[in-house]
Amino acid sequence: MRNADIAMYHAKRSGRAEIKLYTADLNENAHARLNMSNLLRKAITDRELYMEYQPQIDLGSGKIIGAEALMRWCRHDGTLISPAEFIPVAESNGLIKELGEWGLRQSCQELRRWHDAGYGHLRMSVNISVPQLHSAGFVEATHGVINEFQLPPQQLELEITESLLMQHSKTNLRILRDLSEFGIRLSIDDFGTGYSSLAYLQDFPVNILKIDLSFVRNMGTEHGNAIPSAIIAMAHSLHLKVVAEGIESAVQENILKSLGCDFAQGFYYSRAVPGKDLLEMCDTGISQITRES
């Protein structure tokens, strides 16, 4: 019965309406997820989690206009755990609400430091998962954090996944409208990968589209510019701004400039860094030395 339950769990994770036969690998995977879940709970208690910030660049001026907040986990023994490993576990075991609230608070506190240091133009982009968005009191808690740190709401940007557009429910629309009416900016992350209806962009109060790095990676090849060009043109016709993710070369940057893309981020400019390092970059500019490192 236990083995059958494990198989059923994996069938549900595969999208339901699936048949999964139990194998030893499934059991090992289940134990690995349970172990990760226990370690994650301990990480929260032991304060092993921290935030880093990847600069976002205005392609017109070349200046830093803000950053995307990214959660990191470094165990006390120095082992780094990828967000790709622990975020799905947090979503499945219910910890994502606690992690999300902590990450949002840390990011807003850091943004307050930046503004107090004289960089009031900087904005903060924070990823919000669907379970977190649907958690009780999310809108009120977000308002509370902004008011606590006395931040201009428009300087906070919440990134939601494109899959949320596919769930065109009254609840989702109400939550996003409540956030938007408060002044918070909303962006669609990894746009172009979720097969959402483009008509939904007219219904949801979205401000920014983020071009997925899979499209950026193909730029410069035959037909590789077609999708980024179409996304940028469509976004601008809807009066939306566009951020391109995953920039790794000057070639990609130049193509995006020629297409009229507004903002960009990626290793070409900088990896995610501590908050104080980002302010140093604002002073010195994104140098070629930074890009090569």
N, C-alpha and C positions, 0 to 999 in steps of 0.2 A: 504494500500500500504506500509506503514511503517512497519507493522508487517510481511508482506510478504518479504520485503527487509531484515529484521532481520533473517528470516528463511533461505533465500538464502545465506546470509553471513555464517551462521553456516554450511550449506550444502557444501560450498566451503572449509571451514576449515576442513571438514571431508574427504577431498580428492577428491571433485567434483564427478560427476556421482552419486550423492546422492539425496534422497528426505527427506526433513525435514519439519515437520508441526509446525507451530508457537504455542508456549505455553508461559505462563507468565514467566516461568523460563528462557526462551531465552531472554526475555526483561530484566529481572533482571541481567542476565549475561552480556548483552550488556552495561547496565548502569554501572555495576561494572568495566568493562574494560575501559569504557570512564572515569570513576572517577580515576582509576589507571593511565590512560594515562595523565590526568591533573596533578595528584600528582607527576608523574615522571618528567614532564616538569618543575614543580616548584622545584623538588629536585635538578635538574641540576643547576638551578639558585641559589638556597639556599645552594649549596655545601653540600648536605646531603649524597652524594656518597663517598665511599673511597675504597681502595684496601687492601686486606690481602693476605698472602702468605703461602701456605702449602708446607712444606719441602719435597723434593724428596731425597730418600736415595739410595746410592750404596749398594746393597745387599752383595757385596763381602767384602767391607771395613767397612760398617756400617756408613760411613760419609755422610754428607749432600753435594749433588752435585748441588743443585739448588732448584727451587720452582715453583709451579704453582700459577699464579696470579688469584685471585678471587675477583670479584666486590661485594661490600656490600652496603646496603642502610639502614641507621638509621635515622628515622625522628627526628625532633627537640624535639618531645615529648617522645623520647626513644623507639618508636615502630620499631622493626626490620622487614623489608620486604624481604622475600626470593627471591633469583635470579630466582627461578622456577616460581615466580609470575610476576616479572617485566621484565625479559628478553623477554618472548614471546610477551608482550605488546609492548615493544620497537621495536621488529621485525615487528609487524603488523602496527605500526603507523609511521614508518620511523625514529624513534629516535635511532635505533641501530647503525647507522653510527656515529652519534655524540658520543654516549656512547662508542662505540668501539674505536674510535680515542682517546678519553680521557683516557680510560683504558690502551691502548697501550702506550700512552705517560707517564702516571703515572708509569707504570711498568718499562719502560726503564729508567726513571729518578731514580727509586729506585735501579735498577741494577747498574747504574752509581755510586750511593752512596756506594753500596756493594764493587764494584771494587776499589773505592777510599779509602775505609777502609782497603784494603789489601786482599780482598777475590775475586781476579780476576778469580778464577776457577768456581765461581758460574754462573749458567745460569738461564734464566727466560723463563717460558712457559706461553704463553698467548692464551686464547681461541678466535677464530675468527669465527663469524657466516657466513653463506653463503651469506646473503644480504650484509654484510660488505665487504666480499671478492670481491663481484661483483660491489661494489660502485665505481663510477668514481674516478680515481686517487689513488686507494688504494695502489698499488705497489709503486708509487712515494712517497706517504706520509710516507709509512713504511721505505723506504730508507732514507727519510729526517730525521725522528726521530732518526734512528740509527746513522746517520752522526752528527746530532746535539749533541747527548750525547757521541759521539766518542766511540761507543761500537763495539767490534768484532762481526760481523754479526752472526757467528756461536754460540755465547752465547745467542742468541735469538731464541726461538722455538715457532712456531705458531701451535696451535692445531686446526685442522679442523675436522668436523664430517664425519663419514663414509658415510653418505648419499651423500656427494659430489662426492665420487668415483662412485656412481651410475649414476651421471650426467656426463657421459664421453664425455664432449664436448671439442672442440678445445679451447674455451675461458678459461675453467677451467685449461686445460693443460698448456696453455700459461702463465696464471697468476702464477701458482705454479712453473713453470720452471723459470720464471723471478725472483721469490723470492729465489729459490734454487740457481740459478747462482750467485746471489748477496752474497750468503753464509749463508742465513737464513736456520735453520733446520725446517723440517716439520714433524708433528706427526698426526696420525689418532686416534682420541679420541673414546672411547667406542667401540673398535674394536670387531667385532663378533656379533653385534646386528643389523647391517644394511643390511644384506643379499647382500653385494656388491660382485661383481665378483672378485675372487682372482687374476685373470689375470691382473686387473687394477693396482695392486701393482707394476707390472713390468713396467707400462707406466708412473705412477706418481712418481715424485722425492721425495719419502717419506723416512724419516730417522728412525722414531720410531713408534711402535704400542703400544697403551695403552689398556691393557686388562680391559674390563668393570667389575665393582665391582660385578655385578650379577653372573659372573663366579667365581670370587674370593670367594664370600660368600659360594658357594657350595663345595669348596675344603675341602677334608677330609672326604667327604661322598662317598658312592658307586658311582663310575663313575664320581665323582665331579672333579677329577684332569684331566680328559681326554681333555677337551677343552683348558684349560690353557696350558697343555703340548703340544698340537698340534699347538697352536698359537706361542708359544715360539720356537718350532722346525722349523716351517715354516719361522718365522721372521729371525732367525739366518741363515737359508739356503739362504735367500735373502740379507744377510748382514745388517739386521736391528736390532736395539736395542728394548728392550721391557720394558715397565713400567707397573706394576700392581697397580691398584687403589683400594682403599677401604680396606686396610689391617687393621684388628681389633684385631689380636691375634698372639701370637708366633707360634701357629700351622700353620697358613697360611703363615707366614714368612718362616718357616723352609721348608714347602712344595715347596714354590717358589724358595728357594735357591737350593733345590735338583733338581728342574726342569731346573735350569740354568737361571732363570729370572735375568735381569740386574739391574733394579731399582724398587723402590716401594714407595708408599705414602699412607697415611691413618691415622685414629685416633690412631692407635697403636703407631705411632711415634709422631704425633702432629696434632692438628687442625690448620687451617689457622691462622696466627698471623701477627701483624704489622712487618714491615721490620726490625726494630731495634731488635725485639725479635728473629728474625731468626738468626741474627748475633751472638747473645748471645748463641743460640743453637750450632752454629758452633764452638764456643769456648769451651763450656761445654760438647757437645755431646748430643745425644738423650738419656736421662736417663729414667729409669723406672718410676720415679716420673712424668716426662712429659707425658709418655705414659698413665699412670693411670689417669691423669687430663684431 
